[in-house]
Amino acid sequence: MRRLSELAGLFDVAVIGGGIIGAGIARDAARRGLRVALLEKADYGSGTTAGSTRLIHGGLRYLEMLDFRLVRMDLREREILLRVAPHLVRPLRFLLPFYGEGMHYRVKMRVGLALYDLLSFDKSLPSRAFFGAEQLAEMEPELRREGLRGAAAYYDAQVDSPERLTLENVLDARGHGAAALNYAEVTGAMVRGGRVAGVRVRDVLEGGECEVRARLVVNATGPWLDRVAARLGPHPRPWLRTTKGIHVACDPVNRNAFAVRSPVDGRLFFVIPWLGYSWVGTTDTDFEDEPSRAKAEAEDVRYLIESAAYYFPALRGARVYWTNAGVRALVRKPGSASSVTRSHRIVADEAGVISVVGGKITGYRAIAEQVTDLVCRLLGQRRRSDTAEAPLPGGRERCGQGYLEAIYGCRAREVRELAEREPELGRPLDPEYPDLAAQVVFSVRHEQCMRVADFMLRRSLLGFRPDQGARAVAAVAEWMARELGWTAGRKEEEIRAYIERTREVKP
Ligand SMILES: Cc1cc2nc3c(=O)[nH]c(=O)nc-3n(C[C@H](O)[C@H](O)[C@H](O)COP(=O)(O)OP(=O)(O)OC[C@H]3O[C@@H](n4cnc5c(N)ncnc54)[C@H](O)[C@@H]3O)c2cc1C
């Protein structure tokens, strides 16, 4: 019950779900002075947020769907995120190669890119450009040359770790007084006179349950939305259409990002440079099972490699190090999965539950602002959001560009100070990696790191190395055991669970 004691008292709002959207809502609401509880059943950012392509993008594809409002909102948000989280979000150049496509395609592309520039009239990123075949061959030596005519270029942005983007929202929410717990699952609602008066919460790690009293409840559980809604009260109709998307991390073949059509079925997909890989994705197939069971099937991997190898023949023999799967939560509508809008909906019911349906990482801050505006209105409060201007914790001061800075931003200084104060923490976790023992201890003391996988995948980038950080797992577990007082059995169990996970994502 030690952890649950943080949830005592009456909250203005209980936010269920610590993905990027729930974390963003908790941050905005806490910064406006509301009493906030954020409840996440696993680790922050471990759901769909971790299964994404990791782009902060308007989405050229959504222009095709004529979703101008979504594209404009996301292009505005892209600019805001580049400003408030410069250590995590950075510009990325995309190329759209032309082969023998007809005139119609080329005109469509030019109009699309012109519109993209128009809709991001206030951007800091460069505008569209065009390259000839020879120049392109120099820029991208592995790109298939046969029939290559040239390419159009445009800019979007990339976030190496949406997991840490989520965490920084949680840290800021906590800094402004929010109670935030990971491994805290909402199991039901407390109902008084037809209204939800709070939620019941189970501590997944230590056991024990408690009731969390709240005047309003926000359901921000992404692909779990319908399942959680059914726990909160009658929920006759599903709101979501859930689809699975996978990615593969391959030997690097490209320097710029590519948005290309699959020769297999004509779908748009990406080949992106990410942490030294070519990161290829994604698929889009209906998936109705429990979201945490989504995984890349051999057939999904084959489809992506075959599609990408059409443009980068070297991929045919390249190594696929590991795979990743996520489940999209789309507003339920008929049609092919790829044609369903990525716009979100916010629905408030009479019982005092606000549900966030759909959305993208790119738009998370704006969605959080809209939800918090609604919360304030329902509570009779008039407080404005400041998250479009206020930097996230790691972006508060300018900092250099070292390895630690790319993870923590200006908070890297705190990690270094810890390593100086306790010199044995200044040692690397393994001679092969730059990661320090201080990072593990820092993440336990200051970033709610509770499990080995939390550190490997969501506090550091170790889990994204070709060996998924296997060489450092024992050291990470040892440092965590010392900090958290784990028994030898618990430490071994943590190592085993992480290693099992690395096997599951092997292609
Ligand atoms: C393949 C793929 C690629 C994508 N690429 C991009 C991209 O490049 N750019 C972009 O902007 N968007 C992208 N998206 C969309 C984006 O990832 C999602 O919109 C976003 O991550 C959703 O965040 P969320 O917080 O709503 O959901 P999640 O991140 O899934 O968070 C929901 C959380 O709720 C928790 N939860 C569930 N049940 C309970 C309970 N009972 N109690 C407590 N907590 C609970 C879960 O554990 C989970 O952490 C992509 C999505 C997919 C699937």
The ligand as a Tripos MOL2 file, in Angstrom:
@<TRIPOS>MOLECULE
LIG
   53    58     1     0     0
SMALL
NO_CHARGES

@<TRIPOS>ATOM
      1 C1          2.2480    1.4380  -36.0950 C.3       1 LIG1
      2 C2          1.9410    2.8130  -35.6040 C.ar      1 LIG1
      3 C3          2.6800    3.8960  -36.0770 C.ar      1 LIG1
      4 C4          2.3930    5.1750  -35.6110 C.ar      1 LIG1
      5 N1          3.1980    6.1960  -36.0060 N.ar      1 LIG1
      6 C5          2.9720    7.4420  -35.5400 C.ar      1 LIG1
      7 C6          3.8600    8.4850  -35.8720 C.ar      1 LIG1
      8 O1          4.8800    8.2910  -36.5330 O.2       1 LIG1
      9 N2          3.5610    9.7090  -35.4210 N.ar      1 LIG1
     10 C7          2.4580    9.9850  -34.6840 C.ar      1 LIG1
     11 O2          2.2320   11.1290  -34.3570 O.2       1 LIG1
     12 N3          1.6100    8.9880  -34.3090 N.ar      1 LIG1
     13 C8          1.8550    7.7320  -34.7080 C.ar      1 LIG1
     14 N4          1.0370    6.7030  -34.3360 N.ar      1 LIG1
     15 C9         -0.0920    6.9810  -33.4520 C.3       1 LIG1
     16 C10         0.3790    7.1410  -32.0140 C.3       1 LIG1
     17 O3          1.3250    6.1580  -31.6800 O.3       1 LIG1
     18 C11        -0.7900    7.0520  -31.0440 C.3       1 LIG1
     19 O4         -1.7900    7.9200  -31.4560 O.3       1 LIG1
     20 C12        -0.4200    7.4720  -29.6390 C.3       1 LIG1
     21 O5          0.7550    6.8480  -29.2070 O.3       1 LIG1
     22 C13        -1.5630    7.1230  -28.7140 C.3       1 LIG1
     23 O6         -1.2280    7.4690  -27.4110 O.3       1 LIG1
     24 P1         -2.2490    7.1300  -26.2590 P.3       1 LIG1
     25 O7         -1.7230    7.7780  -25.0470 O.co2     1 LIG1
     26 O8         -3.6270    7.4440  -26.6810 O.co2     1 LIG1
     27 O9         -2.2280    5.5430  -26.1810 O.3       1 LIG1
     28 P2         -1.1520    4.4880  -25.4770 P.3       1 LIG1
     29 O10         0.2120    4.9670  -25.7300 O.co2     1 LIG1
     30 O11        -1.5540    3.1760  -25.9060 O.co2     1 LIG1
     31 O12        -1.4810    4.7420  -23.9590 O.3       1 LIG1
     32 C14        -2.6090    4.1970  -23.3250 C.3       1 LIG1
     33 C15        -2.1630    3.6870  -21.9780 C.3       1 LIG1
     34 O13        -3.3010    3.2730  -21.2120 O.3       1 LIG1
     35 C16        -2.8470    2.2670  -20.3260 C.3       1 LIG1
     36 N5         -3.9960    1.5210  -19.7790 N.ar      1 LIG1
     37 C17        -4.8000    0.6590  -20.4370 C.ar      1 LIG1
     38 N6         -5.7290    0.1540  -19.5910 N.ar      1 LIG1
     39 C18        -5.5140    0.7350  -18.3740 C.ar      1 LIG1
     40 C19        -6.1280    0.6090  -17.0980 C.ar      1 LIG1
     41 N7         -7.1680   -0.2010  -16.8880 N.pl3     1 LIG1
     42 N8         -5.6300    1.3400  -16.0640 N.ar      1 LIG1
     43 C20        -4.5700    2.1630  -16.2380 C.ar      1 LIG1
     44 N9         -3.9540    2.3060  -17.4400 N.ar      1 LIG1
     45 C21        -4.4040    1.6100  -18.4960 C.ar      1 LIG1
     46 C22        -1.9430    1.4090  -21.2120 C.3       1 LIG1
     47 O14        -1.0660    0.6220  -20.4660 O.3       1 LIG1
     48 C23        -1.2550    2.4700  -22.0570 C.3       1 LIG1
     49 O15         0.0400    2.8120  -21.5830 O.3       1 LIG1
     50 C24         1.3230    5.4000  -34.7280 C.ar      1 LIG1
     51 C25         0.5910    4.3040  -34.2440 C.ar      1 LIG1
     52 C26         0.9230    3.0240  -34.6600 C.ar      1 LIG1
     53 C27         0.1810    1.8700  -34.0940 C.3       1 LIG1
@<TRIPOS>BOND
     1     1     2 1
     2     2     3 ar
     3     2    52 ar
     4     3     4 ar
     5     4     5 ar
     6     4    50 ar
     7     5     6 ar
     8     6     7 ar
     9     6    13 1
    10     7     8 2
    11     7     9 ar
    12     9    10 ar
    13    10    11 2
    14    10    12 ar
    15    12    13 ar
    16    13    14 ar
    17    14    15 1
    18    14    50 ar
    19    15    16 1
    20    16    17 1
    21    16    18 1
    22    18    19 1
    23    18    20 1
    24    20    21 1
    25    20    22 1
    26    22    23 1
    27    23    24 1
    28    24    25 2
    29    24    26 1
    30    24    27 1
    31    27    28 1
    32    28    29 2
    33    28    30 1
    34    28    31 1
    35    31    32 1
    36    32    33 1
    37    33    34 1
    38    33    48 1
    39    34    35 1
    40    35    36 1
    41    35    46 1
    42    36    37 ar
    43    36    45 ar
    44    37    38 ar
    45    38    39 ar
    46    39    40 ar
    47    39    45 ar
    48    40    41 1
    49    40    42 ar
    50    42    43 ar
    51    43    44 ar
    52    44    45 ar
    53    46    47 1
    54    46    48 1
    55    48    49 1
    56    50    51 ar
    57    51    52 ar
    58    52    53 1
@<TRIPOS>SUBSTRUCTURE
     1 LIG1         1 GROUP 0 **** ****
